[in-house]
Amino acid sequence: MPELPEVETVRRGLEPYLDNAILSDVELHRPNLRYPFPDRFADQLNGATVLRLERRAKYLLFHLDIQKVWVTHLGMTGRFQVEQQALDGNYYHAVETDIKHRHFSATATRDGITRKLEFYDPRRFGFMLLLTPAELYATSWYQSLGVEPLSDALSPAYLLDMARDRKTNLKALLMAQGGIAGLGNIYVCEALWRARLSPDRPAGKMKPKEAEALTEAIRTVLEEAVAAGGSSISDFTAATGELGLFQHSFCVYDRKGQPCRREDGGVIERKVHQGRSTFFCPKCQK
């Protein structure tokens, strides 16, 4: 599932083409994704101008001039594709163009240039909503989102408060979107390794110095991943087709049986809980 760096990469990829663009020729190629498309979705988007693009946690928010917010969650395999000519030196994925997986299309016109915008989702776990700002901010899922990990709201004090008296382990604490929004399996594994903390450590036993290390690890791993365009370990691509490159910087994720990058004699292990893989070094993560 795309995590914060991948969704932010999509947002940044779409912004040059959709910011202040007028939408037209909107078509839905099936009645639903994970959920049905909103009533009169295409009709409402036709003629609307995108005022700005925002990311909140793993959600894309297209703020429109019709006093509505077009909300998109990419699910497992959802991706936007915008017309883009390949440039020398860029790395491109063989983009899926199977028409059966194209569920949404539109044209976006900005500065007199019109481009095709399409949404593909082979597994159809993504979804789209169209809400007024008041409706969006009143939804239970929006209100339940925790702080943005790249904002000043994430601090060692905040982490310690989150963890206080909690019996759950550190990985479960970080994965819960109500505390820190947007973190997912890949980057939680990577941040815990950087902070030298075991994913199984009881959250309530985290010490102030460890909270400082974990705060810094979360922020730096996300910043580096965003700068690298996310991680392309399955079918993730940016909106213009570029592959993410952060997978080449993984220290633990998907490295079972390989030596720890700290060269301390440790070997990366993998355990599975509730269908999710956790990668860690038992020697340096305590």
Phi and psi restraints in degrees (value plus and minus 20) as a CYANA .aco file:
   2 PRO   PHI     -76.5   -36.5
   2 PRO   PSI     112.7   152.7
   3 GLU   PHI    -125.4   -85.4
   3 GLU   PSI    -191.3  -151.3
   4 LEU   PHI     -70.5   -30.5
   4 LEU   PSI     -69.8   -29.8
   5 PRO   PHI     -81.2   -41.2
   5 PRO   PSI     -56.5   -16.5
   6 GLU   PHI     -90.3   -50.3
   6 GLU   PSI     -62.3   -22.3
   7 VAL   PHI     -87.1   -47.1
   7 VAL   PSI     -59.1   -19.1
   8 GLU   PHI     -85.2   -45.2
   8 GLU   PSI     -56.1   -16.1
   9 THR   PHI     -82.8   -42.8
   9 THR   PSI     -62.1   -22.1
  10 VAL   PHI     -82.8   -42.8
  10 VAL   PSI     -64.9   -24.9
  11 ARG   PHI     -78.7   -38.7
  11 ARG   PSI     -67.0   -27.0
  12 ARG   PHI     -86.7   -46.7
  12 ARG   PSI     -51.9   -11.9
  13 GLY   PHI     -91.5   -51.5
  13 GLY   PSI     -54.0   -14.0
  14 LEU   PHI    -100.5   -60.5
  14 LEU   PSI     -50.8   -10.8
  15 GLU   PHI     -74.5   -34.5
  15 GLU   PSI     -64.1   -24.1
  16 PRO   PHI     -82.9   -42.9
  16 PRO   PSI     -42.4    -2.4
  17 TYR   PHI    -121.6   -81.6
  17 TYR   PSI     -46.1    -6.1
  18 LEU   PHI    -127.5   -87.5
  18 LEU   PSI     -41.1    -1.1
  19 ASP   PHI     -83.4   -43.4
  19 ASP   PSI      99.3   139.3
  20 ASN   PHI      46.0    86.0
  20 ASN   PSI       2.3    42.3
  21 ALA   PHI    -110.9   -70.9
  21 ALA   PSI     129.9   169.9
  22 ILE   PHI    -117.8   -77.8
  22 ILE   PSI     109.4   149.4
  23 LEU   PHI    -109.5   -69.5
  23 LEU   PSI     121.5   161.5
  24 SER   PHI    -173.8  -133.8
  24 SER   PSI     152.7   192.7
  25 ASP   PHI      31.1    71.1
  25 ASP   PSI      18.9    58.9
  26 VAL   PHI     -93.7   -53.7
  26 VAL   PSI     109.1   149.1
  27 GLU   PHI    -153.7  -113.7
  27 GLU   PSI     120.3   160.3
  28 LEU   PHI    -126.8   -86.8
  28 LEU   PSI     109.1   149.1
  29 HIS   PHI    -121.6   -81.6
  29 HIS   PSI     -13.8    26.2
  30 ARG   PHI    -181.8  -141.8
  30 ARG   PSI     145.4   185.4
  31 PRO   PHI     -99.7   -59.7
  31 PRO   PSI     -33.9     6.1
  32 ASN   PHI    -174.7  -134.7
  32 ASN   PSI     141.0   181.0
  33 LEU   PHI    -130.6   -90.6
  33 LEU   PSI    -139.0   -99.0
  34 ARG   PHI     -86.0   -46.0
  34 ARG   PSI     -58.7   -18.7
  35 TYR   PHI    -141.6  -101.6
  35 TYR   PSI     142.7   182.7
  36 PRO   PHI     -79.9   -39.9
  36 PRO   PSI     127.7   167.7
  37 PHE   PHI     -82.7   -42.7
  37 PHE   PSI     132.4   172.4
  38 PRO   PHI     -79.4   -39.4
  38 PRO   PSI     133.6   173.6
  39 ASP   PHI     -77.5   -37.5
  39 ASP   PSI     115.2   155.2
  40 ARG   PHI      32.7    72.7
  40 ARG   PSI      15.4    55.4
  41 PHE   PHI     -79.4   -39.4
  41 PHE   PSI     -72.6   -32.6
  42 ALA   PHI     -82.1   -42.1
  42 ALA   PSI     -62.9   -22.9
  43 ASP   PHI     -80.9   -40.9
  43 ASP   PSI     -60.1   -20.1
  44 GLN   PHI     -92.2   -52.2
  44 GLN   PSI     -54.3   -14.3
  45 LEU   PHI     -95.0   -55.0
  45 LEU   PSI     -51.5   -11.5
  46 ASN   PHI     -79.1   -39.1
  46 ASN   PSI     102.9   142.9
  47 GLY   PHI      68.3   108.3
  47 GLY   PSI     -27.4    12.6
  48 ALA   PHI     -97.4   -57.4
  48 ALA   PSI     129.9   169.9
  49 THR   PHI    -126.5   -86.5
  49 THR   PSI     114.4   154.4
  50 VAL   PHI    -101.5   -61.5
  50 VAL   PSI      93.3   133.3
  51 LEU   PHI    -100.7   -60.7
  51 LEU   PSI     -58.1   -18.1
  52 ARG   PHI    -185.5  -145.5
  52 ARG   PSI     138.5   178.5
  53 LEU   PHI    -134.8   -94.8
  53 LEU   PSI     112.6   152.6
  54 GLU   PHI    -150.2  -110.2
  54 GLU   PSI     132.5   172.5
  55 ARG   PHI    -137.2   -97.2
  55 ARG   PSI     112.5   152.5
  56 ARG   PHI    -148.0  -108.0
  56 ARG   PSI      95.3   135.3
  57 ALA   PHI      36.8    76.8
  57 ALA   PSI    -139.5   -99.5
  58 LYS   PHI    -125.5   -85.5
  58 LYS   PSI      -1.0    39.0
  59 TYR   PHI    -126.1   -86.1
  59 TYR   PSI     121.6   161.6
  60 LEU   PHI    -117.7   -77.7
  60 LEU   PSI     111.0   151.0
  61 LEU   PHI    -140.3  -100.3
  61 LEU   PSI      93.2   133.2
  62 PHE   PHI    -118.6   -78.6
  62 PHE   PSI      87.3   127.3
  63 HIS   PHI    -103.6   -63.6
  63 HIS   PSI     102.7   142.7
  64 LEU   PHI    -129.5   -89.5
  64 LEU   PSI     139.9   179.9
  65 ASP   PHI     -99.0   -59.0
  65 ASP   PSI     -17.5    22.5
  66 ILE   PHI    -116.6   -76.6
  66 ILE   PSI      -0.9    39.1
  67 GLN   PHI      42.3    82.3
  67 GLN   PSI      15.5    55.5
  68 LYS   PHI    -151.1  -111.1
  68 LYS   PSI     136.8   176.8
  69 VAL   PHI    -138.4   -98.4
  69 VAL   PSI     102.0   142.0
  70 TRP   PHI    -107.9   -67.9
  70 TRP   PSI      91.7   131.7
  71 VAL   PHI    -120.3   -80.3
  71 VAL   PSI     111.6   151.6
  72 THR   PHI    -150.9  -110.9
  72 THR   PSI     111.6   151.6
  73 HIS   PHI    -133.8   -93.8
  73 HIS   PSI     110.7   150.7
  74 LEU   PHI     -97.3   -57.3
  74 LEU   PSI     -33.6     6.4
  75 GLY   PHI      43.7    83.7
  75 GLY   PSI    -157.8  -117.8
  76 MET   PHI    -108.4   -68.4
  76 MET   PSI     -62.4   -22.4
  77 THR   PHI    -149.5  -109.5
  77 THR   PSI      -8.9    31.1
  78 GLY   PHI     -90.9   -50.9
  78 GLY   PSI     124.6   164.6
  79 ARG   PHI    -177.3  -137.3
  79 ARG   PSI     123.7   163.7
  80 PHE   PHI    -108.9   -68.9
  80 PHE   PSI     127.0   167.0
  81 GLN   PHI    -151.2  -111.2
  81 GLN   PSI     105.3   145.3
  82 VAL   PHI    -137.0   -97.0
  82 VAL   PSI     122.3   162.3
  83 GLU   PHI     -73.5   -33.5
  83 GLU   PSI     109.7   149.7
  84 GLN   PHI    -177.8  -137.8
  84 GLN   PSI     109.2   149.2
  85 GLN   PHI     -99.9   -59.9
  85 GLN   PSI     112.2   152.2
  86 ALA   PHI     -83.6   -43.6
  86 ALA   PSI     118.0   158.0
  87 LEU   PHI    -128.6   -88.6
  87 LEU   PSI     123.7   163.7
  88 ASP   PHI     -76.8   -36.8
  88 ASP   PSI     115.5   155.5
  89 GLY   PHI      75.3   115.3
  89 GLY   PSI     -32.4     7.6
  90 ASN   PHI    -106.8   -66.8
  90 ASN   PSI     132.0   172.0
  91 TYR   PHI    -123.2   -83.2
  91 TYR   PSI     106.5   146.5
  92 TYR   PHI    -141.7  -101.7
  92 TYR   PSI     123.1   163.1
  93 HIS   PHI    -106.7   -66.7
  93 HIS   PSI     129.8   169.8
  94 ALA   PHI     -90.1   -50.1
  94 ALA   PSI      72.3   112.3
  95 VAL   PHI     -86.5   -46.5
  95 VAL   PSI     112.6   152.6
  96 GLU   PHI     -86.4   -46.4
  96 GLU   PSI     100.6   140.6
  97 THR   PHI    -141.4  -101.4
  97 THR   PSI      -5.1    34.9
  98 ASP   PHI     -79.5   -39.5
  98 ASP   PSI      98.7   138.7
  99 ILE   PHI     -80.2   -40.2
  99 ILE   PSI     -45.1    -5.1
 100 LYS   PHI     -89.9   -49.9
 100 LYS   PSI     -38.8     1.2
 101 HIS   PHI    -118.2   -78.2
 101 HIS   PSI     -18.9    21.1
 102 ARG   PHI    -110.7   -70.7
 102 ARG   PSI      96.2   136.2
 103 HIS   PHI    -132.6   -92.6
 103 HIS   PSI     -33.9     6.1
 104 PHE   PHI    -166.4  -126.4
 104 PHE   PSI     119.4   159.4
 105 SER   PHI    -167.1  -127.1
 105 SER   PSI     133.5   173.5
 106 ALA   PHI    -181.3  -141.3
 106 ALA   PSI     150.2   190.2
 107 THR   PHI    -134.7   -94.7
 107 THR   PSI     126.7   166.7
 108 ALA   PHI    -145.2  -105.2
 108 ALA   PSI     103.3   143.3
 109 THR   PHI    -132.6   -92.6
 109 THR   PSI     104.3   144.3
 110 ARG   PHI    -161.5  -121.5
 110 ARG   PSI     112.6   152.6
 111 ASP   PHI      32.6    72.6
 111 ASP   PSI      16.7    56.7
 112 GLY   PHI      59.2    99.2
 112 GLY   PSI     -19.4    20.6
 113 ILE   PHI    -127.8   -87.8
 113 ILE   PSI     107.9   147.9
 114 THR   PHI    -127.1   -87.1
 114 THR   PSI     111.3   151.3
 115 ARG   PHI    -148.0  -108.0
 115 ARG   PSI     132.2   172.2
 116 LYS   PHI    -105.2   -65.2
 116 LYS   PSI     114.1   154.1
 117 LEU   PHI    -139.5   -99.5
 117 LEU   PSI     107.6   147.6
 118 GLU   PHI    -153.3  -113.3
 118 GLU   PSI     133.2   173.2
 119 PHE   PHI    -143.6  -103.6
 119 PHE   PSI     104.3   144.3
 120 TYR   PHI    -133.8   -93.8
 120 TYR   PSI     123.6   163.6
 121 ASP   PHI    -177.6  -137.6
 121 ASP   PSI      68.7   108.7
 122 PRO   PHI     -76.5   -36.5
 122 PRO   PSI     -59.6   -19.6
 123 ARG   PHI    -113.2   -73.2
 123 ARG   PSI     -32.2     7.8
 124 ARG   PHI      37.1    77.1
 124 ARG   PSI      24.4    64.4
 125 PHE   PHI    -117.0   -77.0
 125 PHE   PSI     -26.3    13.7
 126 GLY   PHI     -97.9   -57.9
 126 GLY   PSI     153.8   193.8
 127 PHE   PHI    -178.4  -138.4
 127 PHE   PSI     141.5   181.5
 128 MET   PHI    -150.3  -110.3
 128 MET   PSI     120.8   160.8
 129 LEU   PHI    -149.3  -109.3
 129 LEU   PSI     139.3   179.3
 130 LEU   PHI    -155.6  -115.6
 130 LEU   PSI      89.7   129.7
 131 LEU   PHI    -152.4  -112.4
 131 LEU   PSI     134.0   174.0
 132 THR   PHI     -91.1   -51.1
 132 THR   PSI     137.6   177.6
 133 PRO   PHI     -73.9   -33.9
 133 PRO   PSI     -61.2   -21.2
 134 ALA   PHI     -83.1   -43.1
 134 ALA   PSI     -61.4   -21.4
 135 GLU   PHI     -84.2   -44.2
 135 GLU   PSI     -62.8   -22.8
 136 LEU   PHI     -80.3   -40.3
 136 LEU   PSI     -70.9   -30.9
 137 TYR   PHI     -89.8   -49.8
 137 TYR   PSI     -36.3     3.7
 138 ALA   PHI    -111.5   -71.5
 138 ALA   PSI     -30.8     9.2
 139 THR   PHI     -85.4   -45.4
 139 THR   PSI     126.6   166.6
 140 SER   PHI     -84.9   -44.9
 140 SER   PSI     -56.8   -16.8
 141 TRP   PHI     -89.4   -49.4
 141 TRP   PSI     -55.3   -15.3
 142 TYR   PHI     -90.8   -50.8
 142 TYR   PSI     -63.8   -23.8
 143 GLN   PHI     -85.8   -45.8
 143 GLN   PSI     -45.8    -5.8
 144 SER   PHI    -102.4   -62.4
 144 SER   PSI     -29.4    10.6
 145 LEU   PHI     -88.4   -48.4
 145 LEU   PSI     119.3   159.3
 146 GLY   PHI    -100.8   -60.8
 146 GLY   PSI    -183.4  -143.4
 147 VAL   PHI     -93.9   -53.9
 147 VAL   PSI     135.8   175.8
 148 GLU   PHI     -96.9   -56.9
 148 GLU   PSI     106.9   146.9
 149 PRO   PHI     -88.9   -48.9
 149 PRO   PSI     -37.1     2.9
 150 LEU   PHI    -115.9   -75.9
 150 LEU   PSI     -13.3    26.7
 151 SER   PHI    -118.9   -78.9
 151 SER   PSI     148.1   188.1
 152 ASP   PHI     -88.9   -48.9
 152 ASP   PSI     -31.7     8.3
 153 ALA   PHI     -87.0   -47.0
 153 ALA   PSI     -45.3    -5.3
 154 LEU   PHI    -104.3   -64.3
 154 LEU   PSI      99.7   139.7
 155 SER   PHI    -165.5  -125.5
 155 SER   PSI     144.6   184.6
 156 PRO   PHI     -77.0   -37.0
 156 PRO   PSI     -58.8   -18.8
 157 ALA   PHI     -84.4   -44.4
 157 ALA   PSI     -60.1   -20.1
 158 TYR   PHI     -84.0   -44.0
 158 TYR   PSI     -63.4   -23.4
 159 LEU   PHI     -82.1   -42.1
 159 LEU   PSI     -64.3   -24.3
 160 LEU   PHI     -82.8   -42.8
 160 LEU   PSI     -58.9   -18.9
 161 ASP   PHI     -85.9   -45.9
 161 ASP   PSI     -60.7   -20.7
 162 MET   PHI     -78.1   -38.1
 162 MET   PSI     -60.6   -20.6
 163 ALA   PHI    -107.3   -67.3
 163 ALA   PSI     -34.8     5.2
 164 ARG   PHI     -75.8   -35.8
 164 ARG   PSI     104.7   144.7
 165 ASP   PHI      44.2    84.2
 165 ASP   PSI      -7.2    32.8
 166 ARG   PHI    -105.8   -65.8
 166 ARG   PSI     113.0   153.0
 167 LYS   PHI    -112.1   -72.1
 167 LYS   PSI     -34.4     5.6
 168 THR   PHI     -85.7   -45.7
 168 THR   PSI     141.3   181.3
 169 ASN   PHI    -102.4   -62.4
 169 ASN   PSI     149.0   189.0
 170 LEU   PHI     -82.6   -42.6
 170 LEU   PSI     -59.2   -19.2
 171 LYS   PHI     -83.8   -43.8
 171 LYS   PSI     -66.3   -26.3
 172 ALA   PHI     -81.6   -41.6
 172 ALA   PSI     -58.1   -18.1
 173 LEU   PHI     -81.4   -41.4
 173 LEU   PSI     -63.9   -23.9
 174 LEU   PHI     -94.2   -54.2
 174 LEU   PSI     -47.7    -7.7
 175 MET   PHI     -96.5   -56.5
 175 MET   PSI     -43.7    -3.7
 176 ALA   PHI     -90.4   -50.4
 176 ALA   PSI     101.1   141.1
 177 GLN   PHI     -90.5   -50.5
 177 GLN   PSI     -32.5     7.5
 178 GLY   PHI     -94.9   -54.9
 178 GLY   PSI     -36.6     3.4
 179 GLY   PHI    -116.9   -76.9
 179 GLY   PSI     -77.6   -37.6
 180 ILE   PHI    -147.9  -107.9
 180 ILE   PSI     102.2   142.2
 181 ALA   PHI    -109.6   -69.6
 181 ALA   PSI     113.9   153.9
 182 GLY   PHI      83.1   123.1
 182 GLY   PSI     -35.4     4.6
 183 LEU   PHI     -91.9   -51.9
 183 LEU   PSI     126.2   166.2
 184 GLY   PHI    -158.5  -118.5
 184 GLY   PSI    -192.0  -152.0
 185 ASN   PHI     -79.1   -39.1
 185 ASN   PSI     -66.8   -26.8
 186 ILE   PHI     -79.3   -39.3
 186 ILE   PSI     -73.7   -33.7
 187 TYR   PHI     -98.8   -58.8
 187 TYR   PSI     -42.6    -2.6
 188 VAL   PHI     -88.0   -48.0
 188 VAL   PSI     -65.3   -25.3
 189 CYS   PHI     -78.3   -38.3
 189 CYS   PSI     -65.1   -25.1
 190 GLU   PHI     -87.4   -47.4
 190 GLU   PSI     -61.2   -21.2
 191 ALA   PHI     -87.0   -47.0
 191 ALA   PSI     -61.3   -21.3
 192 LEU   PHI     -83.5   -43.5
 192 LEU   PSI     -57.8   -17.8
 193 TRP   PHI     -83.7   -43.7
 193 TRP   PSI     -65.6   -25.6
 194 ARG   PHI     -82.4   -42.4
 194 ARG   PSI     -54.0   -14.0
 195 ALA   PHI    -105.5   -65.5
 195 ALA   PSI     -21.9    18.1
 196 ARG   PHI      41.4    81.4
 196 ARG   PSI      14.7    54.7
 197 LEU   PHI    -133.4   -93.4
 197 LEU   PSI     114.8   154.8
 198 SER   PHI     -90.5   -50.5
 198 SER   PSI     119.0   159.0
 199 PRO   PHI     -83.0   -43.0
 199 PRO   PSI     -41.2    -1.2
 200 ASP   PHI    -110.0   -70.0
 200 ASP   PSI     -23.2    16.8
 201 ARG   PHI     -81.2   -41.2
 201 ARG   PSI     109.5   149.5
 202 PRO   PHI     -77.8   -37.8
 202 PRO   PSI     108.2   148.2
 203 ALA   PHI     -79.6   -39.6
 203 ALA   PSI     -56.9   -16.9
 204 GLY   PHI     -87.6   -47.6
 204 GLY   PSI     -30.5     9.5
 205 LYS   PHI    -118.4   -78.4
 205 LYS   PSI     -14.2    25.8
 206 MET   PHI     -87.3   -47.3
 206 MET   PSI     114.8   154.8
 207 LYS   PHI    -116.0   -76.0
 207 LYS   PSI     140.3   180.3
 208 PRO   PHI     -73.7   -33.7
 208 PRO   PSI     -64.3   -24.3
 209 LYS   PHI     -84.2   -44.2
 209 LYS   PSI     -55.2   -15.2
 210 GLU   PHI     -89.9   -49.9
 210 GLU   PSI     -56.4   -16.4
 211 ALA   PHI     -84.8   -44.8
 211 ALA   PSI     -56.7   -16.7
 212 GLU   PHI     -83.2   -43.2
 212 GLU   PSI     -65.9   -25.9
 213 ALA   PHI     -84.4   -44.4
 213 ALA   PSI     -59.4   -19.4
 214 LEU   PHI     -90.8   -50.8
 214 LEU   PSI     -59.7   -19.7
 215 THR   PHI     -79.1   -39.1
 215 THR   PSI     -67.2   -27.2
 216 GLU   PHI     -84.3   -44.3
 216 GLU   PSI     -59.3   -19.3
 217 ALA   PHI     -85.2   -45.2
 217 ALA   PSI     -63.8   -23.8
 218 ILE   PHI     -79.7   -39.7
 218 ILE   PSI     -68.5   -28.5
 219 ARG   PHI     -84.5   -44.5
 219 ARG   PSI     -65.9   -25.9
 220 THR   PHI     -90.9   -50.9
 220 THR   PSI     -58.4   -18.4
 221 VAL   PHI     -87.1   -47.1
 221 VAL   PSI     -57.1   -17.1
 222 LEU   PHI     -89.5   -49.5
 222 LEU   PSI     -62.3   -22.3
 223 GLU   PHI     -81.6   -41.6
 223 GLU   PSI     -62.8   -22.8
 224 GLU   PHI     -86.6   -46.6
 224 GLU   PSI     -58.6   -18.6
 225 ALA   PHI     -87.7   -47.7
 225 ALA   PSI     -61.2   -21.2
 226 VAL   PHI     -83.0   -43.0
 226 VAL   PSI     -63.1   -23.1
 227 ALA   PHI     -82.3   -42.3
 227 ALA   PSI     -49.5    -9.5
 228 ALA   PHI    -108.1   -68.1
 228 ALA   PSI     -19.4    20.6
 229 GLY   PHI      60.4   100.4
 229 GLY   PSI       2.9    42.9
 230 GLY   PHI      63.4   103.4
 230 GLY   PSI    -188.0  -148.0
 231 SER   PHI    -138.9   -98.9
 231 SER   PSI     103.7   143.7
 232 SER   PHI    -124.0   -84.0
 232 SER   PSI      65.5   105.5
 233 ILE   PHI    -126.3   -86.3
 233 ILE   PSI     -28.0    12.0
 234 SER   PHI    -151.5  -111.5
 234 SER   PSI    -121.6   -81.6
 235 ASP   PHI    -142.5  -102.5
 235 ASP   PSI      -0.5    39.5
 236 PHE   PHI     -92.4   -52.4
 236 PHE   PSI     112.9   152.9
 237 THR   PHI    -158.8  -118.8
 237 THR   PSI     139.0   179.0
 238 ALA   PHI     -89.8   -49.8
 238 ALA   PSI     151.3   191.3
 239 ALA   PHI     -83.3   -43.3
 239 ALA   PSI     -42.5    -2.5
 240 THR   PHI    -124.2   -84.2
 240 THR   PSI      -8.5    31.5
 241 GLY   PHI      80.4   120.4
 241 GLY   PSI     -29.8    10.2
 242 GLU   PHI     -89.1   -49.1
 242 GLU   PSI     125.0   165.0
 243 LEU   PHI    -100.0   -60.0
 243 LEU   PSI     125.9   165.9
 244 GLY   PHI     -94.6   -54.6
 244 GLY   PSI     136.4   176.4
 245 LEU   PHI    -141.9  -101.9
 245 LEU   PSI     -20.1    19.9
 246 PHE   PHI     -89.0   -49.0
 246 PHE   PSI     -39.3     0.7
 247 GLN   PHI     -78.6   -38.6
 247 GLN   PSI     -43.8    -3.8
 248 HIS   PHI     -96.7   -56.7
 248 HIS   PSI     -27.9    12.1
 249 SER   PHI    -129.3   -89.3
 249 SER   PSI     -13.6    26.4
 250 PHE   PHI     -78.2   -38.2
 250 PHE   PSI     116.3   156.3
 251 CYS   PHI    -120.3   -80.3
 251 CYS   PSI     -50.7   -10.7
 252 VAL   PHI    -150.2  -110.2
 252 VAL   PSI     -58.0   -18.0
 253 TYR   PHI     -80.2   -40.2
 253 TYR   PSI     110.4   150.4
 254 ASP   PHI      40.9    80.9
 254 ASP   PSI       8.9    48.9
 255 ARG   PHI    -141.1  -101.1
 255 ARG   PSI       9.8    49.8
 256 LYS   PHI     -72.9   -32.9
 256 LYS   PSI     112.2   152.2
 257 GLY   PHI      63.5   103.5
 257 GLY   PSI     -24.0    16.0
 258 GLN   PHI    -116.1   -76.1
 258 GLN   PSI     135.3   175.3
 259 PRO   PHI     -84.2   -44.2
 259 PRO   PSI     123.9   163.9
 260 CYS   PHI     -81.2   -41.2
 260 CYS   PSI     119.4   159.4
 261 ARG   PHI     -89.9   -49.9
 261 ARG   PSI     -28.9    11.1
 262 ARG   PHI    -100.1   -60.1
 262 ARG   PSI     -25.9    14.1
 263 GLU   PHI      33.4    73.4
 263 GLU   PSI      25.0    65.0
 264 ASP   PHI    -126.4   -86.4
 264 ASP   PSI      -9.2    30.8
 265 GLY   PHI      70.5   110.5
 265 GLY   PSI     -26.0    14.0
 266 GLY   PHI     -95.6   -55.6
 266 GLY   PSI     134.7   174.7
 267 VAL   PHI    -145.7  -105.7
 267 VAL   PSI     114.3   154.3
 268 ILE   PHI     -87.8   -47.8
 268 ILE   PSI     111.9   151.9
 269 GLU   PHI    -132.7   -92.7
 269 GLU   PSI     141.2   181.2
 270 ARG   PHI    -151.2  -111.2
 270 ARG   PSI     114.1   154.1
 271 LYS   PHI    -150.4  -110.4
 271 LYS   PSI     133.5   173.5
 272 VAL   PHI    -138.9   -98.9
 272 VAL   PSI     109.8   149.8
 273 HIS   PHI    -157.9  -117.9
 273 HIS   PSI     104.5   144.5
 274 GLN   PHI      32.4    72.4
 274 GLN   PSI      20.8    60.8
 275 GLY   PHI      61.6   101.6
 275 GLY   PSI     -20.8    19.2
 276 ARG   PHI    -128.8   -88.8
 276 ARG   PSI     118.4   158.4
 277 SER   PHI    -110.0   -70.0
 277 SER   PSI     115.7   155.7
 278 THR   PHI    -135.7   -95.7
 278 THR   PSI     107.5   147.5
 279 PHE   PHI    -132.4   -92.4
 279 PHE   PSI     116.1   156.1
 280 PHE   PHI    -181.8  -141.8
 280 PHE   PSI     144.2   184.2
 281 CYS   PHI    -127.4   -87.4
 281 CYS   PSI      94.9   134.9
 282 PRO   PHI     -89.6   -49.6
 282 PRO   PSI     -34.5     5.5
 283 LYS   PHI    -103.8   -63.8
 283 LYS   PSI     -64.9   -24.9
 284 CYS   PHI    -120.9   -80.9
 284 CYS   PSI     -29.7    10.3
 285 GLN   PHI    -124.5   -84.5
 285 GLN   PSI      94.1   134.1
